[in-house]
């Protein structure tokens, strides 16, 4: 059983201004950690998470590094262990590094769920998976192949070279590239630290170093508008195509200007909503190993495959449909 004292200290101001939970109010405390709390992707995750928390009558504490910082994630988890929270939900920057802290949380009786980017399986109960790794990796590569006629040079911009989910996507891209697109050549994979400005500078450098580059694929959400701005500034619209993961609102103007061909993602607000519903169900012993489906409020039923709760397949936003979405 978790020690209630840290919860009382919390009320006394340890985290003044971050939450209103008290040990006496009986509410569950659910935490949610993004990879970087200033990233628009995770800000929209929080919108859905807040909605779910309100519907379920629980307190939500949202906190994380200001940038993609695996060590800072560990530090925050340690703080949450001290506070004696009920459930930790986290998008892991480094699955191996964070798993040690998450295992410690589990030993203290704290439930753990990952979302967006997984930890090692023994360090959490369930992973709320936005889409299968194969669906994301193959979808991005197939779009790139369509744009370049399945031949020529392309480059990838990632968040960091250590991000576990993106490393898995890259492995799957490499495998499909060899099997299906032998005339395409991946010339470089460059990290952007999950920052649009750095993605722009990396894309500029990629175009300079590779004059025959046909497509830039961004596998992190800030990378797509960053690469698009670089192509626009270089005067290479139409010559170098941009596709990638991204939020519709951050990419609409580039899509309409013909810089970005398409953007792939899922509803990030729904991802946050589903994560909090799963966390609360786990805390209340309503979500157990072996379950095949899960009901999440107004979103309805979701498939559970093993210990993965599946949000769904990625969606392609393009000039024909992107204005229909506002997130």
N, C-alpha and C positions, 0 to 999 in steps of 0.2 A: 504493500500500500504506500502511496506517495505521501510524503510529509506535508501537511497543510500549512506549515509555517511560512514557506516561501510565498504561498498564495496571499497570506496575510501581509507579508512584507510588500508584496506588490501593491496592495491597497494603500499602504502607507507611503507609497511614492517611488518605489524602486524604478517603475516604468511610468512615471507620472506623464499623463497626456497621451499615452499610447493605448490604454484600455481602461474600461470602467469595471472590470470584473472584481468580485470580492469573494472571499472564501465562504461567506454566508449566503450568497445569492443562489447557490446550487447550480449555476450554469456551467456547462462544459466550456473549457478553454481550448479552442482549436488554433493552432498556429499555421501560418503559410509563409514559406520562404521562397522567393524567386531567385533566379540566378543573379539578377541585377534589378533593384527595385525601381530604377528610373526608366527601364526599358518599357516602351509602350505596349509591347506584347504582354508583359506581366501586369501592367497597370490595368489592362482590359480583363485579364484573368481575375484580378481583385474585384472588379465590378460584379462578376458572376458570383464570386465567393462571398462578397458582402450580402448579396441578395439571398443566397442559400442560408447564411448565418442568421439573417433576420427571420426567415421563414421557420427555421428550426429552433430559434430561441437560444442560440449559443453565442459566446463571445469569440471574435476572430482577431487574432494578433498577427498583423502582416508586417514582416521585417526581413531585411536581407542586405547584402553588400550593395554599395552604390555602383560598383562595377563588377565584372565577373571575377570573383575572388574566392577561390576554394578554401583558403585558410580562414577567411572571414565567416564563411558558412559554418565551418567547424566551431568557431568561437560562439556564434549565435546559438547553435544547437546546445552547446555546453551551458549557456545562460538559461535556455529553456528547460534543460534538465534541472538546474538549480531552482527554477521557479515552480517546478512540479506541474507543468501543463498536462493536459489530458491526451492530446494528439498532436504530433508534429507532421505537417505535410511539407514536402520540399522538392524543388527541382534541382537535382544534384549537378553541380558544375564538374566535380571529379568523383565518379562513383566509388572508386576504391578508397580515396582519401576520406570521404564523408561517411562511409559505411561504419567505420570504427566508432565514431561518435553516435551514430544512429543505433548501433547495437547496444551501446551503453544506455541510451534512452530506454530501449526495450527492457533491459534488465531492471530499470527503475520503475517499470510498470507503465511506461508511456507508450501508447500506440504510435506506429509510424506508417505513413503512406507517402509514396512518391508520386509526382505528376510531372509531365513534360519531359523530364530526363531522369532515368532510373538510377537507383543505387544498386548494390549487390543484393540478390534476392533474400539472403538471410538477414538483411538489415532493415527490412520493412515487411509489412503484411501483404499489401497490394500496390500495384503501380497503375495509376490512372493514365492510360496510354492514349495520346491524342490521335494517333494513327499508327499502323504497324510500320516498323522501320523499313520493311520492303516496299510498302505502299508509297512512302515518302521518297526513298532513294530512287526507285524505279520511275516514279512519276516525274521527278525532276529531270532525270537523264533522258527519259523518253521525250519530254518537251524540248530539251536541248537538241536532241537528235532531229526532231521535226524541223526545228529552226535552221539547222545547218545542213539539211539533206543527208544526215547520217555520216558526214565526213568533215574533216578539218579540225582545227585546234579550238579547245575551250579551256576555261580556267574556273576554279572554284574559290569563293570567298566563304570562310567559316568564321565562327565566333572565336574559338580558341582551338589550338591543336590538341588540347587535353579533354575537351568536352566529350563525355562518354557517348551521348546519343549521336553526336555528329561524327565521331570516329566510326560508329557502327554504320551510319549512312554512307560514309566514304568507302568503307569496305564493300558494301553492297553495290555501290556505284561502280567500283573497280571490277567486281565480278561480272556485272551485267555488261559493262563496257567491253570486256574481253570476249564475252559469249555472243553478244548481239551487234555491237558496233565497232568492228575491227578497224574501220577507216577513220574513226574519231580518236583524237589524241588529247589527253589531259596534260596540259603543259605546266600547271602550277596549282598549288593549294595554299592560299594565304590567309592568315588570321586577321580579324578586324577588332578583336577585344569587345565584340558586341557593340561597337560604336559606329554610327553612320559616317562621321568625318574620317575615321581611320579606314573604313571600307572604301570611301571615295579615293583616298590617297593610294590605297593598295590597288584599286582598279585602274587608276591612272598609271601606276608603275607597271601593271600587267600589260596594258595596251602598248606602252612604250617599249617594253622588252620583247613583246610578241606581236609584231606588226600584222601577222596573218590571223590574229585571234578573231574567232567568229562569234563566240557566245561566252558570257560571264554568268555563272550559276551561283547564286548566293544561298547558302544553306542556313543562314541566320537572318532574322527579320530586319535588323538594321542594315545588313549588307545589301539588300535589294535596292532601296532608295539611294544608298551611298554609291553603288555601282552605276545606277542610272544617272545620277548627277555627274559622275566622272565621264561617262560616255557623252552626255550632253555638252559638257564643257570642252571636251576634246573635239567636238564637231563630227562625231562618228555615229550619229543616229542613223540606223539602217544598215550600217557597216558592221557594228558590233551589237549583237542582241543581248538583252538582259532578261533573265528570268530568275525566280527564286521564291523562297518563303517570305511572306510579308503580310502586313495588315492592309486591308483595302484603302483606308483613309490616308496612309502614308505613301501610297503608290498611285493613286488615281490620276494625278496630273501627268506622271511619267507614262502611264498606260495610254492616256488620251493623246499625249504628244508623240506616241509611237516609239518612245525610248525603251520602255519595258513592254515586252510582248505579253507576258502573263505572270500572275502571282498565285502561288499555291499556299493554302493554309487550311485551318479549321476554325470554328467559332471559338475564339479564345475565352470569351465570357462564359460559354458553356463548359469549357474545360475547368475553370475555377469553380463554377457551380457544382459540377459533378464531383470534383475533388472534396469539397466540404461536405456534401451529402454522404459520400463514402466514408469520410473521416468520422462523422457523427454516428453513422450506422455501425462502424467498427467499435467505437467507444461504448455504444449501447448494446454490444454483442448481437447486433442484428445482421451483420455481414460476417460470414464465416468461410474458412477455407473449404473449397469444393463447390461453392455456389456457382451456378451457371448464368444467372441473370441478376441484375440489380435495378431497382426502381429509384429514380432520382427526381422526386418532386414533379414539377411541370414539364421536365424534359422527357419523362417516360422511362422506358426500360432499355437497359444496355446489356450487351453480351459480356460475359466474363470468360476469358480464355485462359485457363490455368489460374495464375494470380494477376492477370492483366485485365483491367476494366477498360473496354474499348469505347472511346468516344465516337469513332467512325473513320471513314476514308477521307483523305485530304480533298479539298475542293479547289478547282481552278477558277481564278478570277481573271477576266479579260475585258477588253473594251466593250463587249456586248452585255456584260452583266455587272461590272464592278460598281456602278452607281446605285445598285439595289441594296448595297450593304453599307452600314455606318458603324464601323468599329476599327 
